[in-house]
Amino acid sequence: MNTIKNELDIKVYPPEAQGVGQFDGGRITEIKPIGFPGDGPEVRHTGPLFYWAWATAKGYGKIALHPHQAFEIMSYALEGEIGHYDTLGTKSRVKAGGAQVIQTGSGVSHEEETVGDHTEFFQIWFEPDLREAITKTPTYREFAHEDFPTETRNGVTIKHVIGEGAPVTIEAEAAMQDILIQPGHRYDRQLSADRTLAMVVIDGKGLLVDETTLSKHYLESRYFAVVHGREPGVVSIQAEADCPLRIALVEVPAKVNYPLYKQGR
C-alpha cells in the first residue's frame, strides 16, 4: 500500500517578486514581502501577519506624521538607528538590534526617521481582533538589542523577539525570532498543523528543506519564504558551507477566530 506523504506548502519569493515603495522623495526605499492592498506583491495577509516591509536609507530620511488605529506595529532595526515620535508624547531612538512597538488602539499618529549614513529596518504589522483593539488606549514600548534573550546551540543562535520567552508581547498570536546559522549548520523547526512560517533572509545563502519530502528551496539575501502545512511537519534551514545565514522568522496561525481586514481579497 502506498503511503501518502504530508507535503508542506512552501513558496519562495525573490526580491523582484515583492512590492516596492519609497518615502521622503526617495530617501527611504523599501521592498515589501507582504504588502498593503494594491501594493503588488503576491503575498497578502498571512493569518494575523498583515504587512512586512524592509526599509533602507542612506542618510537622513523621514516618514512624516500619519495616523493608525487598532493594528500592532513593530519597527525592528537591522543597521544604523531609527527614530520615533508620536502623539502620545514619545520621542526616542533605537539602534541596530532594537525594536519600537506601538499598539495603536483607539488611534495615534507617529513619524519615523532614519539616522546616520546607512539604516535598514523592518516594519511589521500584526492584526489583533480590530473590533476589540480599537477600544483600547494606544501604547508605545521600545527595546534595545540587549533586552532580547538569546540561546546558542549546535551552531545556531536564536534571538527571541516576540512571543514566549521574549520581551515583546502583543495581542495578535505571533512569535518571532532572529536566527543566525553558522556556515555548514542547520536549524530544524517543527510546524504544527494549520500554522504558517514566514521568513525573510537578512544575509547569507542556504536551503529551505521539507524534511518529509526532502524538497529543497534555495535562499539568499532578501528572499522571502512562506511555509504552511495542513498536517504537522518539519522544515530545516541550512546555511551554505562558506558563509553564515541570518533569517527573521515569524510564526502565526493560518486562521484566527475573528474576521481579518478585507479577508478574501
Secondary structure, DSSP 8 states (H G I E B T S, - for coil): --------EEEEE-GGGSEEEEEGGGTEEEEEEE--TTS--S---BTTEEEEEEEEESS-EEEEEEEE-S-EEEEEEEEEEEEEEETTS-EEEEETT-EEEEE-TT-EEEEEEEEEEEEEEEEEEE---HHHHTTS--EEEEE-GGGS-EEEETTEEEEEEESTTSSB--SS--EEEEEEE-TT-EEEEEE-TTEEEEEEEEE-EEEEEETTT--EEEEETT-EEEEEESS-EEEEEEE-TTS-EEEEEEEEES--SS--TTTT-
